Amino acid sequence: MRDVLFAASDIWMIAVGLICGMKFIRGHHNYLLGLEWIIMGVSGTNFLVYGVTKAGPDSPMYRIAFFLDAFSRSIGFTLILVLGLLAVTHRYKPSARVEVGAFALAAILGFLLSGFAEEIGTPGKVFFLVTALATSAFLSYFAWRLWKFGERAHAAWVVGATALNVVVASIYDFWRIPGDDADHTRFYILALFTWGLAMLVIYRAYAAFAAHNKRGDAVLDPVAASAAAGVDLA
């Protein structure tokens, strides 16, 4: 039953990551969030194959899983996530240099934090927790903005998913779920489900925020909005 729940939660995260990642790119032209969501989906795929095949720590999949996990926990699902959300909260449009630099930094930190995890020790674990908490603070602000303009259901979902993510981040390196096995299967069932939920909730909230911005633009500039819709006000 644990194996089935693990596979189900992982497939759930993979599906959300790949589908919503492509929607971020195609529908919103947000490559920061789109690529990070896809990376999360790829990470889940690698982890699923690793778990199903019972590969050991000497497997390349183990090293890939460790790297992708550090990639997203350090910069990917933290700084890159915040930069991507700024597109709707502050109309921020990062340059290609900023986008490439963010992913390059995530790759470097992912390599260092995964390749030298034992040497870095507790400070690395604390760094992951601090970045998760800082990101959660911004997501709380994101939810507050949604609440202010009436998207209260989306705001509540963001708060709930963020709270679950804080729980996962807090116990990831510091506490074992009672009764869990040596592979931390119970923890990963919770973590994979939570990450999939967070990605879905953030995507839907982002889409609602973007729609709100478009409605505001139409009110402020009805001529441009009508022209875009093919209507001649003259």
C-alpha positions in Angstrom: 0.0 0.0 0.0 2.9 2.4 0.8 4.4 1.7 -2.6 1.1 2.4 -4.4 0.6 5.6 -2.5 4.2 6.7 -3.2 3.7 6.0 -6.9 0.4 7.8 -7.0 1.6 10.9 -5.2 4.7 11.0 -7.5 2.7 10.6 -10.7 0.4 13.3 -9.4 3.3 15.7 -9.0 4.8 14.7 -12.4 1.5 15.4 -14.2 1.0 18.8 -12.5 4.6 19.8 -13.1 4.6 18.9 -16.8 1.1 20.1 -17.7 1.1 23.3 -15.8 4.7 24.0 -16.8 3.7 23.9 -20.5 0.7 26.1 -19.7 2.9 28.7 -18.0 5.1 28.8 -21.2 2.4 28.7 -23.8 -0.4 30.6 -22.1 1.5 33.1 -20.1 5.0 33.2 -21.7 6.4 32.8 -18.2 9.6 30.8 -18.7 10.8 31.1 -15.2 7.8 29.3 -13.7 7.2 27.1 -16.7 10.7 25.6 -16.8 10.8 25.2 -13.0 7.5 23.3 -13.1 8.8 21.1 -15.9 12.1 20.5 -13.9 9.9 19.4 -10.9 8.1 17.1 -13.2 11.3 15.6 -14.6 12.6 15.3 -11.1 9.5 13.4 -10.1 9.9 11.1 -13.1 13.5 10.3 -12.2 12.4 9.6 -8.6 9.6 7.4 -9.7 11.9 5.2 -11.9 14.4 5.2 -9.1 11.8 4.0 -6.6 10.1 1.4 -8.9 13.4 -0.2 -9.9 14.7 -0.2 -6.3 17.9 1.4 -7.5 20.6 1.9 -4.9 22.6 4.9 -3.8 25.3 4.0 -6.4 22.8 4.5 -9.2 23.1 7.6 -11.5 19.4 8.2 -10.8 20.2 8.7 -7.1 22.7 11.4 -7.9 20.3 13.0 -10.4 17.5 13.0 -7.8 19.8 14.5 -5.2 20.9 17.3 -7.6 17.4 18.1 -8.8 16.1 18.2 -5.3 18.8 20.6 -4.2 18.3 22.6 -7.4 14.6 23.3 -6.6 14.9 23.6 -2.8 17.8 26.2 -3.1 16.8 28.5 -5.9 14.2 26.8 -8.2 11.1 26.6 -6.0 12.3 29.7 -4.0 14.0 32.6 -5.9 12.8 31.5 -9.3 9.3 31.0 -8.0 9.3 34.5 -6.5 10.7 36.1 -9.7 8.1 34.4 -11.8 5.2 35.5 -9.6 6.5 39.1 -9.7 5.2 39.1 -13.3 1.6 39.4 -12.0 2.2 41.1 -8.6 4.5 43.9 -9.9 4.3 43.5 -13.7 8.0 42.5 -13.6 9.5 41.3 -16.9 13.0 39.8 -16.3 15.5 40.0 -19.1 16.8 36.9 -20.7 20.1 37.5 -18.8 18.2 37.4 -15.5 16.4 34.2 -16.4 19.5 32.4 -17.5 21.4 33.7 -14.5 18.7 32.4 -12.1 18.8 28.9 -13.6 22.6 28.9 -13.7 22.7 29.9 -10.0 20.3 27.1 -9.2 22.4 24.6 -11.1 25.6 25.7 -9.3 24.0 25.6 -5.8 22.3 22.3 -6.7 25.6 20.8 -7.6 27.4 22.1 -4.5 24.6 21.3 -2.0 24.1 17.8 -3.4 27.7 16.9 -4.2 29.1 18.2 -0.9 26.1 17.6 1.4 28.1 15.7 4.0 30.9 18.3 4.1 28.4 21.1 4.4 26.3 19.3 6.9 23.7 21.2 9.1 24.3 24.6 7.6 23.1 23.3 4.2 19.9 21.9 5.8 19.3 25.2 7.6 19.8 27.0 4.3 17.0 24.9 2.7 14.7 25.6 5.6 15.4 29.4 5.6 14.8 29.7 1.8 11.5 27.7 2.2 10.3 30.0 4.9 11.3 33.1 3.0 9.4 31.9 0.0 6.4 31.1 2.1 6.4 34.7 3.4 6.1 35.9 -0.2 3.4 33.4 -1.0 1.5 34.7 1.9 1.8 38.2 0.4 0.7 36.7 -2.9 -2.4 35.2 -1.2 -3.1 38.6 0.5 -3.1 40.3 -2.9 -5.5 37.7 -4.3 -7.8 38.2 -1.3 -7.8 42.0 -1.7 -9.3 41.9 -5.2 -11.8 39.2 -4.5 -10.2 35.9 -5.4 -10.7 34.6 -1.9 -10.9 30.9 -2.9 -7.6 31.1 -4.7 -6.1 33.0 -1.7 -7.3 30.3 0.7 -5.9 27.5 -1.4 -2.5 29.3 -1.6 -2.4 29.7 2.2 -3.3 26.1 2.7 -0.7 24.7 0.2 1.9 27.1 1.6 1.2 25.9 5.2 1.6 22.2 4.1 4.8 23.1 2.3 6.2 24.7 5.5 5.4 21.5 7.3 7.2 19.4 4.7 10.2 21.8 4.7 10.4 21.8 8.5 10.5 18.0 8.8 12.5 17.2 5.7 16.0 17.1 7.2 15.1 17.4 10.9 12.4 15.0 11.9 11.2 11.5 11.0 7.5 10.7 10.8 6.7 8.0 13.4 6.5 4.6 12.0 8.2 5.5 8.7 10.5 3.1 7.0 14.2 3.4 6.2 13.4 4.9 2.8 11.1 7.6 4.3 8.2 6.4 2.2 5.6 8.1 4.4 7.4 11.4 4.2 7.8 11.3 0.5 4.1 10.5 0.0 3.3 13.6 2.0 6.0 15.7 0.3 5.2 14.7 -3.3 1.5 15.2 -2.8 2.2 18.6 -1.2 4.5 19.8 -4.0 2.1 18.7 -6.6 -0.8 20.5 -4.8 1.4 23.7 -4.4 2.3 23.8 -8.1 -1.3 23.3 -9.2 -2.6 25.9 -6.7 0.0 28.5 -7.6 -0.7 28.0 -11.4 -4.4 28.5 -10.9 -3.9 31.5 -8.7 -1.4 33.0 -11.1 -3.9 32.6 -14.0 -6.6 34.3 -11.8 -4.1 37.2 -11.0 -3.2 37.6 -14.7 -6.9 37.7 -15.7 -7.5 40.4 -13.0 -4.6 42.4 -14.4 -6.1 42.2 -17.9 -9.5 43.4 -16.7 -7.8 46.3 -14.9 -5.9 47.2 -18.1 -9.1 47.2 -20.1 -10.7 49.6 -17.6 -7.7 52.0 -17.7 -7.3 51.8 -21.5 -10.7 50.9 -23.2 -9.5 52.1 -26.6 -6.5 49.8 -26.6 -8.6 46.9 -25.3 -11.3 47.4 -27.9 -8.7 47.6 -30.7 -7.2 44.3 -29.4 -10.7 42.8 -29.6 -11.3 44.2 -33.1 -13.9 46.8 -32.0 -13.9 50.3 -33.5 -15.1 52.8 -31.0 -15.1 55.7 -33.5 
